[in-house]
Amino acid sequence: MAKTNHIAIVFDFDLTLTKEISEEPIFRFYHHNGEQFWQHVLDKHNKWKEEIQKRGKQGIFNTDSVLCEDTTYTHVLIDHVRNNEFPGLTLNRLRKLGKEIKFHKGVPGFMKELKTFVKKNKEWQKYNIDVEFYVVSAGIQEMIRGSVISPYLSGIFATQFSEDEKGIKEAIHVISHTQKTRFLHMISKGPDKGLNEHVPNKERRIDKRNFIYVGDGATDIPCFSNIKDMGGVNLGVYYDKKSLEAMNELLRQKRIHAVYPADYSKNSSTIKYLKKVIAQIAYRVVIENESRVK
């Protein structure tokens, strides 16, 4: 048994919880064409890829295999600030723009609903079972901090910037989809443990089996794989036909345990499934505690 009986629900952010890419409020504020911005990102990524390819292979791998499209956008965003296309885009403004992010139905109310669902069960409360929510994202930390879900989160792990008088200056902490997995283990170990510190499961703040991961696409596959190996549960959510097909393929490959719409409203099939999984974890905790006493 772990020292505590927390259940962690970890979310990807963009399109898992949100209706839009989380940078959209920036584009609206500056009257900037979002499609043009993402084309700049693609162009820069391809330029870097061509440059690195000229250096030849690294053993049996191409040198461009180290590049990650997820993080290129941070450089383009900084370029737009430095070139005065996004003047005054400070950390404070990012937080304010975070309030403008559009979310799927039921967000953030479902988080309060799930906490109440757990607290109302007297048997679970005998063992101090509760549920916590986390976001692990390649998106911008300050925008997530400024969004409506922030008060419900026990942790946010996302991309961070430094700033000067002109606005954001450097990306000082960038998260790619493969790097997201490290934060699953940080959450499990707890804030007082080092990243590379060996912590047996029974000494972790959150039992590795007490994890639910919610994501919407291929960039969540590394986390899906980690959660599966940990003994947790993966939920794939979809918001259109294309994302439904992608999630069904991951379900067919047994990378995820279930697929439901990105609708978190009360009595939705997604919330019913989350309650079902929470109950399964909670009753396992109860049984293990009671058997240990006996």
Backbone hydrogen bonds in HBPLUS format (Angstrom, degrees):
<---DONOR---> <-ACCEPTOR-->    atom                        ^
c    i                          cat <-CA-CA->   ^        H-A-AA   ^      H-
h    n   atom  resd res      DA  || num        DHA   H-A  angle D-A-AA Bond
n    s   type  num  typ     dist DA aas  dist angle  dist       angle   num
A0130-ASP N   A0005-ASN O   3.35 MM 125  6.73 152.2  2.43 136.4 140.6     1
A0007-ILE N   A0130-ASP O   2.80 MM 123  6.08 136.7  1.98 142.6 156.8     2
A0132-GLU N   A0007-ILE O   2.76 MM 125  6.08 160.8  1.80 165.6 168.7     3
A0008-ALA N   A0210-ASN O   2.95 MM 202  6.24 150.5  2.04 155.1 164.3     4
A0212-ILE N   A0008-ALA O   2.85 MM 204  6.24 150.6  1.94 162.6 168.1     5
A0009-ILE N   A0132-GLU O   2.88 MM 123  6.20 166.1  1.90 161.1 165.1     6
A0134-TYR N   A0009-ILE O   3.01 MM 125  6.31 153.9  2.08 152.9 153.5     7
A0010-VAL N   A0212-ILE O   2.80 MM 202  6.18 159.3  1.84 167.0 172.7     8
A0214-VAL N   A0010-VAL O   2.85 MM 204  6.22 159.7  1.90 164.6 168.8     9
A0011-PHE N   A0134-TYR O   2.82 MM 123  6.11 165.6  1.84 147.3 151.0    10
A0136-VAL N   A0011-PHE O   2.98 MM 125  6.26 159.8  2.02 158.5 163.8    11
A0012-ASP N   A0214-VAL O   3.04 MM 202  6.38 155.5  2.10 173.4 174.2    12
A0016-THR N   A0013-PHE O   3.21 MM   3  5.37 136.0  2.41 110.4 122.5    13
A0017-LEU N   A0013-PHE O   2.95 MM   4  5.38 175.4  1.95 150.0 151.5    14
A0104-HIS N   A0017-LEU O   2.92 MM  87  5.85 170.1  1.93 146.8 146.5    15
A0019-LYS N   A0102-LYS O   2.78 MM  83  5.55 162.3  1.81 129.5 135.7    16
A0024-GLU N   A0021-ILE O   2.98 MM   3  5.82 170.1  1.99 131.6 134.4    17
A0026-ILE N   A0023-GLU O   2.92 MM   3  5.46 135.1  2.13 116.0 128.1    18
A0027-PHE N   A0023-GLU O   3.38 MM   4  6.84 154.3  2.45 148.7 155.6    19
A0028-ARG N   A0024-GLU O   2.94 MM   4  6.26 158.4  1.99 158.3 164.9    20
A0029-PHE N   A0025-PRO O   2.96 MM   4  6.03 158.3  2.01 141.3 147.2    21
A0030-TYR N   A0026-ILE O   3.08 MM   4  6.29 158.6  2.12 152.8 157.6    22
A0032-HIS N   A0027-PHE O   2.79 MM   5  4.68 162.6  1.82 141.7 145.6    23
A0031-HIS N   A0028-ARG O   3.26 MM   3  4.92 158.9  2.30  96.4 102.3    24
A0037-PHE N   A0033-ASN O   3.11 MM   4  6.49 151.6  2.19 147.5 155.6    25
A0038-TRP N   A0034-GLY O   3.01 MM   4  6.36 165.1  2.03 157.7 159.7    26
A0039-GLN N   A0035-GLU O   2.99 MM   4  6.17 137.6  2.17 138.9 150.7    27
A0040-HIS N   A0036-GLN O   3.01 MM   4  6.32 147.9  2.11 143.8 151.9    28
A0040-HIS N   A0037-PHE O   3.03 MM   3  5.12 118.9  2.41  96.5 111.5    29
A0041-VAL N   A0037-PHE O   3.03 MM   4  6.44 148.6  2.13 145.1 154.4    30
A0042-LEU N   A0038-TRP O   3.00 MM   4  6.24 158.7  2.05 140.5 145.3    31
A0043-ASP N   A0039-GLN O   2.83 MM   4  6.05 159.4  1.88 148.9 155.0    32
A0044-LYS N   A0040-HIS O   2.91 MM   4  6.08 161.0  1.94 149.4 154.0    33
A0045-HIS N   A0041-VAL O   2.94 MM   4  6.14 161.1  1.97 150.1 155.7    34
A0046-ASN N   A0042-LEU O   2.91 MM   4  6.12 162.2  1.94 151.5 156.0    35
A0047-LYS N   A0043-ASP O   2.90 MM   4  6.08 149.1  2.00 143.9 153.0    36
A0048-TRP N   A0044-LYS O   2.94 MM   4  6.20 163.1  1.97 152.8 156.3    37
A0049-LYS N   A0045-HIS O   2.89 MM   4  6.07 151.8  1.97 144.0 153.0    38
A0050-GLU N   A0046-ASN O   2.94 MM   4  6.13 158.7  1.98 146.8 150.9    39
A0051-GLU N   A0047-LYS O   3.03 MM   4  6.25 156.5  2.09 145.5 152.3    40
A0052-ILE N   A0048-TRP O   2.91 MM   4  6.13 162.0  1.94 153.2 157.1    41
A0053-GLN N   A0049-LYS O   2.94 MM   4  6.06 153.1  2.01 146.1 154.0    42
A0055-ARG N   A0052-ILE O   2.94 MM   3  5.49 158.9  1.99 115.8 122.7    43
A0056-GLY N   A0053-GLN O   3.22 MM   3  5.71 168.5  2.24 114.4 117.2    44
A0058-GLN N   A0061-PHE O   2.66 MM   3  5.23 160.1  1.70 167.1 171.6    45
A0061-PHE N   A0058-GLN O   3.16 MM   3  5.23 160.0  2.20 125.0 122.5    46
A0065-SER N   A0062-ASN O   3.09 MM   3  5.69 165.2  2.12 118.7 122.3    47
A0067-LEU N   A0064-ASP O   3.13 MM   3  5.53 160.7  2.17 111.4 117.3    48
A0071-THR N   A0068-CYS O   3.32 MM   3  5.98 149.7  2.41 114.2 120.0    49
A0072-THR N   A0069-GLU O   3.31 MM   3  5.37 146.1  2.44 102.0 111.1    50
A0074-THR N   A0071-THR O   3.24 MM   3  5.86 149.4  2.34 113.0 119.7    51
A0075-HIS N   A0072-THR O   3.06 MM   3  5.64 133.1  2.28 115.0 125.2    52
A0077-LEU N   A0073-TYR O   2.86 MM   4  6.04 157.2  1.91 151.9 158.4    53
A0078-ILE N   A0074-THR O   3.06 MM   4  6.24 158.9  2.10 142.3 147.4    54
A0079-ASP N   A0075-HIS O   2.93 MM   4  6.16 156.5  1.99 144.7 151.8    55
A0080-HIS N   A0076-VAL O   2.98 MM   4  6.26 152.2  2.06 147.2 153.7    56
A0081-VAL N   A0077-LEU O   3.15 MM   4  6.51 143.0  2.30 141.8 151.6    57
A0081-VAL N   A0078-ILE O   3.07 MM   3  5.07 122.8  2.41  96.0 110.7    58
A0082-ARG N   A0078-ILE O   2.87 MM   4  6.14 167.8  1.88 161.0 163.8    59
A0083-ASN N   A0079-ASP O   2.86 MM   4  5.95 144.5  1.98 145.6 155.2    60
A0085-GLU N   A0080-HIS O   2.79 MM   5  4.92 136.6  1.98 155.3 163.4    61
A0086-PHE N   A0080-HIS O   2.91 MM   6  5.46 147.6  2.01 128.4 124.7    62
A0084-ASN N   A0081-VAL O   3.12 MM   3  5.13 160.4  2.16 106.8 110.6    63
A0090-THR N   A0088-GLY O   2.91 MM   2  5.59 122.4  2.25 111.1  94.3    64
A0168-ILE N   A0089-LEU O   2.91 MM  79  6.26 150.6  1.99 153.4 147.3    65
A0094-LEU N   A0090-THR O   2.96 MM   4  6.24 153.2  2.03 145.7 153.3    66
A0095-ARG N   A0091-LEU O   3.02 MM   4  6.33 153.3  2.09 146.3 152.9    67
A0096-LYS N   A0092-ASN O   3.03 MM   4  6.36 156.3  2.09 146.3 152.8    68
A0097-LEU N   A0093-ARG O   2.81 MM   4  6.05 157.1  1.86 152.7 159.0    69
A0098-GLY N   A0094-LEU O   2.91 MM   4  6.10 132.6  2.14 138.8 151.6    70
A0098-GLY N   A0095-ARG O   3.16 MM   3  5.01 128.6  2.44  90.5 104.3    71
A0099-LYS N   A0096-LYS O   3.19 MM   3  5.61 147.7  2.30 105.8 113.9    72
A0100-GLU N   A0097-LEU O   2.92 MM   3  5.34 153.4  1.99 110.8 119.3    73
A0101-ILE N   A0098-GLY O   3.25 MM   3  5.50 168.4  2.27 109.0 112.5    74
A0107-VAL N   A0104-HIS O   3.28 MM   3  5.99 162.0  2.32 140.9 141.3    75
A0264-TYR N   A0105-LYS O   2.76 MM 159  5.65 146.3  1.87 157.3 152.1    76
A0110-PHE N   A0106-GLY O   2.94 MM   4  5.73 153.3  2.01 170.9 173.5    77
A0111-MET N   A0108-PRO O   2.93 MM   3  5.82 154.0  2.00 131.4 137.3    78
A0113-GLU N   A0109-GLY O   3.14 MM   4  6.44 156.7  2.20 147.6 154.7    79
A0114-LEU N   A0110-PHE O   2.88 MM   4  6.10 156.0  1.94 148.9 153.3    80
A0115-LYS N   A0111-MET O   3.10 MM   4  6.31 155.1  2.16 144.0 150.8    81
A0116-THR N   A0112-LYS O   2.98 MM   4  6.20 157.2  2.04 148.0 154.1    82
A0117-PHE N   A0113-GLU O   2.90 MM   4  6.12 152.0  1.98 144.6 153.0    83
A0118-VAL N   A0114-LEU O   3.17 MM   4  6.41 150.2  2.26 143.3 148.9    84
A0119-LYS N   A0115-LYS O   2.99 MM   4  6.23 165.4  2.01 150.5 154.9    85
A0120-LYS N   A0116-THR O   2.95 MM   4  5.97 147.3  2.06 152.5 158.4    86
A0121-ASN N   A0118-VAL O   3.28 MM   3  5.72 156.9  2.33 110.7 117.1    87
A0125-GLN N   A0121-ASN O   3.05 MM   4  6.33 151.3  2.14 148.8 157.8    88
A0126-LYS N   A0122-LYS O   3.19 MM   4  6.44 130.8  2.45 140.1 150.5    89
A0127-TYR N   A0124-TRP O   3.05 MM   3  5.60 150.1  2.14 111.3 119.6    90
A0129-ILE N   A0124-TRP O   3.30 MM   5  5.56 167.8  2.32 136.4 138.1    91
A0128-ASN N   A0125-GLN O   3.06 MM   3  4.66 168.1  2.07 102.1 103.1    92
A0154-SER N   A0133-PHE O   2.78 MM  21  5.74 165.9  1.80 165.1 168.7    93
A0135-VAL N   A0155-GLY O   3.15 MM  20  6.55 155.2  2.21 150.1 157.6    94
A0157-PHE N   A0135-VAL O   2.89 MM  22  6.19 162.0  1.92 158.3 164.4    95
A0137-SER N   A0157-PHE O   2.87 MM  20  6.30 164.8  1.90 165.5 170.4    96
A0159-THR N   A0139-GLY O   2.81 MM  20  5.78 151.2  1.90 176.5 170.9    97
A0143-MET N   A0140-ILE O   3.18 MM   3  5.53 126.8  2.48 105.2 118.0    98
A0144-ILE N   A0140-ILE O   3.20 MM   4  6.54 157.0  2.25 153.7 160.4    99
A0141-GLN N   A0159-THR O   2.82 MM  18  5.38 174.5  1.82 148.3 150.2   100
A0145-ARG N   A0141-GLN O   2.84 MM   4  6.09 158.0  1.88 155.7 162.8   101
A0146-GLY N   A0142-GLU O   3.05 MM   4  6.16 139.2  2.22 133.9 143.7   102
A0147-SER N   A0144-ILE O   3.14 MM   3  5.08 152.3  2.22  99.3 107.8   103
A0150-SER N   A0147-SER O   3.30 MM   3  5.74 155.7  2.36 111.7 118.0   104
A0152-TYR N   A0149-ILE O   2.93 MM   3  5.63 153.2  2.00 126.0 134.2   105
A0153-LEU N   A0150-SER O   3.12 MM   3  5.40 165.2  2.14 115.4 120.1   106
A0160-GLN N   A0173-HIS O   2.81 MM  13  5.04 153.0  1.88 139.3 148.6   107
A0172-ILE N   A0160-GLN O   2.89 MM  12  5.79 134.6  2.10 131.6 145.1   108
A0173-HIS N   A0160-GLN O   3.28 MM  13  5.04 146.9  2.40 141.4 133.8   109
A0162-SER N   A0170-GLU O   2.80 MM   8  5.25 152.6  1.87 147.1 156.3   110
A0169-LYS N   A0162-SER O   2.77 MM   7  5.48 165.1  1.79 130.2 133.3   111
A0164-ASP N   A0167-GLY O   2.93 MM   3  5.40 154.6  1.99 145.4 149.7   112
A0167-GLY N   A0164-ASP O   3.13 MM   3  5.40 141.3  2.28 107.1 117.7   113
A0180-LYS N   A0176-SER O   3.19 MM   4  6.41 126.9  2.49 144.5 157.5   114
A0182-ARG N   A0179-GLN O   3.23 MM   3  5.91 146.4  2.35 117.2 123.6   115
A0183-PHE N   A0180-LYS O   3.15 MM   3  5.73 140.9  2.31 111.6 120.8   116
A0184-LEU N   A0181-THR O   3.08 MM   3  5.33 141.0  2.24 104.2 115.0   117
A0186-MET N   A0182-ARG O   3.10 MM   4  6.45 145.2  2.23 138.4 148.8   118
A0187-ILE N   A0183-PHE O   2.93 MM   4  6.01 159.8  1.97 141.4 146.0   119
A0188-SER N   A0184-LEU O   3.05 MM   4  6.27 154.8  2.11 139.3 146.4   120
A0189-LYS N   A0185-HIS O   2.87 MM   4  6.02 165.2  1.89 149.6 153.1   121
A0190-GLY N   A0186-MET O   2.92 MM   4  5.93 161.0  1.95 148.6 154.2   122
A0206-ILE N   A0188-SER O   2.98 MM  18  4.66 168.3  1.99 143.3 142.8   123
A0193-LYS N   A0190-GLY O   3.34 MM   3  5.90 162.8  2.37 122.3 122.3   124
A0197-GLU N   A0194-GLY O   3.18 MM   3  4.93 157.9  2.23  98.9 105.3   125
A0203-GLU N   A0200-PRO O   2.89 MM   3  5.44 152.5  1.97 115.9 124.8   126
A0204-ARG N   A0201-ASN O   3.16 MM   3  5.19 161.0  2.20 105.1 111.0   127
A0210-ASN N   A0207-ASP O   2.84 MM   3  5.33 161.7  1.87 119.0 125.4   128
A0233-VAL N   A0211-PHE O   2.93 MM  22  6.36 161.0  1.97 152.2 156.8   129
A0213-TYR N   A0233-VAL O   2.88 MM  20  6.39 158.1  1.93 158.3 165.7   130
A0235-LEU N   A0213-TYR O   2.81 MM  22  6.09 169.6  1.82 171.6 173.4   131
A0215-GLY N   A0235-LEU O   3.14 MM  20  6.62 155.4  2.20 160.9 168.5   132
A0237-VAL N   A0215-GLY O   2.92 MM  22  6.15 160.4  1.96 154.5 160.8   133
A0220-ASP N   A0217-GLY O   3.00 MM   3  5.66 160.0  2.04 116.6 123.1   134
A0221-ILE N   A0218-ALA O   3.08 MM   3  5.40 166.5  2.09 113.5 117.6   135
A0224-PHE N   A0220-ASP O   2.83 MM   4  6.08 161.8  1.86 159.2 165.5   136
A0225-SER N   A0221-ILE O   2.87 MM   4  6.06 161.1  1.91 158.0 161.7   137
A0226-ASN N   A0222-PRO O   3.05 MM   4  6.30 157.4  2.11 143.7 149.6   138
A0227-ILE N   A0223-CYS O   2.87 MM   4  6.04 170.8  1.88 159.4 161.4   139
A0228-LYS N   A0224-PHE O   3.01 MM   4  6.14 157.2  2.06 146.6 153.0   140
A0229-ASP N   A0225-SER O   3.03 MM   4  6.25 158.1  2.08 146.5 152.3   141
A0230-MET N   A0226-ASN O   2.92 MM   4  6.16 140.9  2.08 144.8 156.3   142
A0232-GLY N   A0227-ILE O   2.87 MM   5  5.10 156.0  1.93 160.6 154.0   143
A0231-GLY N   A0228-LYS O   3.13 MM   3  5.21 147.9  2.24  99.5 109.1   144
A0257-HIS N   A0234-ASN O   2.95 MM  23  5.40 158.6  1.99 134.3 141.2   145
A0236-GLY N   A0258-ALA O   2.96 MM  22  6.20 177.2  1.96 160.2 159.4   146
A0260-TYR N   A0236-GLY O   3.01 MM  24  6.50 153.8  2.08 158.6 166.9   147
A0238-TYR N   A0260-TYR O   3.18 MM  22  6.53 138.7  2.36 134.6 144.7   148
A0262-ALA N   A0238-TYR O   2.82 MM  24  5.42 150.5  1.91 157.3 149.7   149
A0244-LEU N   A0240-ASP O   2.96 MM   4  6.16 149.3  2.06 150.1 159.5   150
A0245-GLU N   A0241-LYS O   3.01 MM   4  6.26 157.8  2.06 149.2 154.3   151
A0246-ALA N   A0242-LYS O   3.06 MM   4  6.33 155.4  2.12 145.1 152.0   152
A0247-MET N   A0243-SER O   2.94 MM   4  6.10 158.0  1.99 145.1 150.7   153
A0248-ASN N   A0244-LEU O   2.90 MM   4  6.07 159.2  1.94 150.8 156.8   154
A0249-GLU N   A0245-GLU O   3.05 MM   4  6.23 145.0  2.18 140.9 149.8   155
A0250-LEU N   A0246-ALA O   3.13 MM   4  6.48 151.2  2.22 142.6 149.9   156
A0251-LEU N   A0247-MET O   2.86 MM   4  6.15 146.8  1.97 146.2 156.4   157
A0252-ARG N   A0248-ASN O   2.87 MM   4  6.09 152.0  1.95 141.4 148.8   158
A0253-GLN N   A0249-GLU O   2.99 MM   4  6.25 144.9  2.12 140.6 150.0   159
A0255-ARG N   A0250-LEU O   2.92 MM   5  5.33 162.8  1.95 165.4 161.7   160
A0254-LYS N   A0251-LEU O   2.97 MM   3  4.89 154.4  2.04 101.5 109.1   161
A0268-SER N   A0265-SER O   3.01 MM   3  5.51 150.3  2.10 140.2 138.1   162
A0272-LYS N   A0268-SER O   3.05 MM   4  6.31 161.2  2.08 153.3 159.1   163
A0273-TYR N   A0269-SER O   3.00 MM   4  6.14 149.3  2.10 138.5 146.3   164
A0274-LEU N   A0270-THR O   2.99 MM   4  6.29 159.6  2.03 147.8 153.2   165
A0275-LYS N   A0271-ILE O   2.93 MM   4  6.15 158.7  1.98 150.7 156.1   166
A0276-LYS N   A0272-LYS O   3.01 MM   4  6.19 150.3  2.10 140.2 148.5   167
A0277-VAL N   A0273-TYR O   2.98 MM   4  6.32 159.5  2.02 155.7 159.8   168
A0278-ILE N   A0274-LEU O   2.90 MM   4  6.08 163.0  1.93 150.1 155.4   169
A0279-ALA N   A0275-LYS O   2.91 MM   4  6.04 159.1  1.95 146.4 152.0   170
A0280-GLN N   A0276-LYS O   3.02 MM   4  6.30 152.5  2.10 143.8 151.3   171
A0281-ILE N   A0277-VAL O   3.00 MM   4  6.28 162.2  2.03 154.5 158.3   172
A0282-ALA N   A0278-ILE O   2.84 MM   4  6.04 165.1  1.86 153.1 158.0   173
A0283-TYR N   A0279-ALA O   2.87 MM   4  6.00 166.3  1.89 153.9 156.6   174
A0284-ARG N   A0280-GLN O   3.13 MM   4  6.25 148.6  2.23 139.0 147.4   175
A0285-VAL N   A0281-ILE O   3.00 MM   4  6.31 154.4  2.07 149.7 156.7   176
A0286-VAL N   A0282-ALA O   2.96 MM   4  6.28 156.4  2.02 148.8 155.3   177
A0287-ILE N   A0283-TYR O   2.93 MM   4  6.10 169.4  1.94 149.7 152.0   178
A0288-GLU N   A0284-ARG O   2.95 MM   4  6.12 164.6  1.98 151.2 155.5   179
A0289-ASN N   A0285-VAL O   2.97 MM   4  6.14 154.8  2.03 147.8 154.7   180
A0290-GLU N   A0286-VAL O   2.89 MM   4  6.12 164.7  1.91 156.9 161.1   181
A0291-SER N   A0287-ILE O   2.91 MM   4  6.04 158.0  1.96 149.9 156.0   182
A0292-ARG N   A0288-GLU O   3.12 MM   4  6.13 144.0  2.25 135.2 144.2   183
A0293-VAL N   A0289-ASN O   3.12 MM   4  6.42 150.3  2.21 145.9 153.0   184
A0294-LYS N   A0290-GLU O   3.09 MM   4  6.36 159.3  2.14 147.4 152.5   185
